[in-house]
């Protein structure tokens, strides 16, 4: 009994610690500028300033363009990552060809390379291709990644070989088997890969900041800097923008939650 009480107490404290920054962000977004900058410890505003959200868009009208860019880039990257990880994952899981193990090891080795190491080489390549300040610079370098390939490979390896043997008897090749049989069976894993790809692309800051110059190509994460200047930070408007920016990711998670949990559960079951 005492063990259960201790466990629930620790989990409750962890949940409070996790959700507190989000509660503070939303509460600050609804405060006046003077109250948001006050050193007090009050969380909830004395007067709920719902007009702050309207004021935020009035102060930064280009935010609509930033949202368009972020969604276009994030959905494009997500679609590309799902397709490439499906194809590569199935290849490493089901096709037998010389050097498969070595090639897969090299793919996994790229996960050990920090992003900062490849930042300058990637920027130089993008510049020489003439892609700087274009959608290609924001999308193409992130259309495949080692983690997604590894994740999908494990999902395909969990499928019984009898499925492919039976399909092969009926004249089904690898591509038809992948599209019509394997893909529906690994749908939770594919949704998880897509969710991670969307979050990584939507929340990216460093790369979009480096490869874009004009306002028409900026994304929302870069747009959050609009509320910081030499005169200081307009904290209440910054928190308004942060609240609006985070809403799509929260909505996407709840929409894909069932598949995400199915993938997490099946990850511990050996096929």
N, C-alpha and C positions, 0 to 999 in steps of 0.2 A: 504493500500500500504506500509506504513512505517512498519507495523507489518511483512509483508512478507519479506521485505528487511532485517529486523533484524533477522528473523528466518533463512534465507539463509546465512547470514553472520556468525551466530553462528554455523550452520551446516558446513560451509566451514572451519571455524577455527578448528572445531572438526575433520574434515576429514584430514586437514593438520597435526594436532597434532598426529593423529593416524598413518598416513603413513610416517611421518618424520623418525622414528627410522628404518623403513625398507629401506628407501632411503639411509639413512646414512650407514646402514649395507652393502648394495650392493656397494655403492660408496667407502667405506673403503676397501672392498675386492679387488678393482681394483687399489688401490694405492700401491706405493712402501713402503717398511718397514719404511724408514725414514719419508716419508710424512704421513703415517698412525699414527706415534707416535708423530708428530709435534703438538704443542699446538695451532696451528692456527684454525680459524673457517671455513676454506674452506671446502665445502661439496664435490664437484666434484674433481677428481684427475687431476693433471696437465698432467700426461701421463697415459693412460689407460693400466694397466698391466694385460692383459687377461691370461698371462702365470702363474699368481698366482694360478689359479685353478689346473693347471698341477703340480705346485710345491707343492701344498697342499697334493695331493695324493702321491707324491714322498716322502714327509716328513713323511706321516702317511699312509703307504700302507695297514695297517690293517683296514682302514676305510671301505674298501669293505666288509670285514667280519662283521664289526659293522652294516652296512646297511642290510646285509642279516639277522642278528639276529633281528634287529628292525622290519623289514617287517614280518618275520616269527612270531614273538611274537605278533605284532599288529594285523595282519590278523587273527591269531588264537583266540586271545582275542575277536576281533570284531565278528567273527562267533559264538563263544560261548555265548557272551552277547546277540546277537540277538535271538538265539534259546531259551536261558533260560528266557529272558524277554518276548518273545512271549508266551511260555508255562505258565509261572507264571502269566503274565498279563491277559491272557485269563481265567485262573483258578479263579483269584480274581474277574474278571468282570462277568463271565457267570455261574460258578458252585456254587451251594448253598450247603455248608457243615458246620457242627458245628464249631464255633470258627473262621470263616472266617474273621470277622471284627477285632478280637483280633490279629490274626496272621498277617493280613495286617498292623495293627498299629505297631506291633513289627518290621516288615520289614522297615517301614518308620522311626522308631526310630533309626535304624542304621545309617541313614543319619546325625544324630546329633552327632555321634561319630567322632572326628577328626582322621585323618589317623595316626598322631603321637602316639596316644594312643594305637593303635593296632599294631604298627610297631614291638615292641619287642616280644609280644606274637606270632605274625605271623612268625617272624624270628625263634623263638624257635621251633615252630611246623614244619617249613620247614626243620630245621636242624635235628630234631629227625626222620623225615620221610626219611632222606638221600637224599633230593632234592637240597641241596645247590650246587650252581654253575651248575645248569641244566636248561633246558628249562621249566621243570615242575614248578620250583620255580618262573619263570617269567610269566607263563601263568595261572596256575590253580587258584591262589588266586583271580584273577580278572575276572573269567568267569561269574560272576553274580554281579549285583549291584542294590541297592534299587531304585535309580532314574530311571533306564531303566525299571524296573518292574512297577513302578508307571506310567511312561509315556505311556507304552503299555497298561496298564489297562485302563487309560483314553481314549485311542484310541479305544479300544474294546467296552467300555461303550457307546461311541458315535454312535455305529452301532445300527440301529433299531432292536428291538427284533423280528419283523416280518420276518426278513431274516432267523433267526434260526428256527422259527416256521414253515416256509415254507419248509426249508431243512429237518426238523424233520419229516414232513408229508411224504416226499419222502424217508424216511429211512436213512437219513444222521445223523451219530453220531457226537459227539463233535470234535473228531480228524479230521474227513473228512471235517466238516464244517470249522474248523480252517485252514486247509491246502488249500482247494479249494475255499473257499468263503471269509472268514474273512481276511486272509493274504493279498490277492490282494487289498482289500479295505483299509487296514491300511499301505500300502506300504510306503507312505511319512513318517509316524511316525517311521517305521522300519529303513528307511534310515537315519533318524535323530539320532536314537539310535546308529546305526552302526557308524555314523560319530563321535559322541561324544566318543564312546568307542575306536575308532581308534586313535583319537587325544590324549585321556588320556593315552593310552598305549604307543603310539609312542613318546610322550613328557615326559614320566616318567623318573626321574633321581634318586630319593632317593632309591626306592626299588631295581632297578637293581644294584645300587652301593653297596647296603648292601648284596645282596644274590649272587653276582658273584665275583669270585676271579681271574679267568684267562682271558687273552685277547680274547680267542676264544668264550667267552660267553658275552662279553661286547656289549653294544648297542651304537648308535650314540650319544645320549645325554651324556653318560659317555665319549665317544671318544673326545668330544670337549675339555676336560681337557688336551688332549695331547699337546696343543699349549700353555700351561702355565707351567712354570718351575721356578726354583730358580733364573734363569737368567732374568726372566721377561716374559711378554706375547708377542707372535708374533701376533700382532693385525690383520695385514692384512690377515694372513693365518687363524686365528680364525674366521674372518668375512667371508672368503671364505667357510670354513666348515659350518658355520651357514647358509649361503645362500643356499648351497647344501642341508643341512638337512631340511630346511623349504620348499623346492620345492615340495616334495610329498604331504604335507598337503594342500598347495595352490591348486595343481592340483586336489586333491580329493575334495576339497570344490567346485571348479568350476564344476566338474563332477556331484556332487550331489546337486548343488545349487537349481535346479528346485524343487526337492523333498523336500529339506529343507525349501524352501519358502512356498510350499504347506502345509507342516506340521505346520509352524508358523501361516499361515492364518487360517487353520482349527481349531487351538487351541482355537481361540476366537469364534467359532461357536458351539453352543450347539446342539447336535444331538437329 
